[in-house]
Amino acid sequence: MHIADFIEDKLNFYAEAIIRGNQKLDEHALGELSFYMALRRIVEKRGNAQDFGMMDAINDTLQKVGILPETETFLSR
């Protein structure tokens, strides 16, 4: 599955979850939607400063805990 298809599937899933959810589920889905919307903009080369900041924070965290070497980014994999 291509990353763009994966992102769209996630966006659709969490948007539907909000439609049928409750407050606790809504808040979880909103967090997921925020990430996947930002990731979609980055992948489509139209990310804004906040999107890049989110991806940098995720990348820095993955590097700090040893999941990624400091010479790589999760988007480059």
Secondary structure as the mmCIF struct_conf table of DSSP 4:
data_model
#
loop_
_struct_conf.conf_type_id
_struct_conf.id
_struct_conf.beg_label_comp_id
_struct_conf.beg_label_asym_id
_struct_conf.beg_label_seq_id
_struct_conf.end_label_comp_id
_struct_conf.end_label_asym_id
_struct_conf.end_label_seq_id
HELX_RH_AL_P HELX_RH_AL_P1 ILE A 3 ARG A 20
HELX_RH_AL_P HELX_RH_AL_P2 GLN A 23 VAL A 43
TURN_TY1_P TURN_TY1_P1 GLU A 44 LYS A 45
HELX_RH_AL_P HELX_RH_AL_P3 ALA A 49 LYS A 64
TURN_TY1_P TURN_TY1_P2 VAL A 65 GLY A 66
BEND BEND1 ILE A 67 LEU A 68
TURN_TY1_P TURN_TY1_P3 GLU A 70 THR A 71
HELX_RH_3T_P HELX_RH_3T_P1 PHE A 74 SER A 76
#
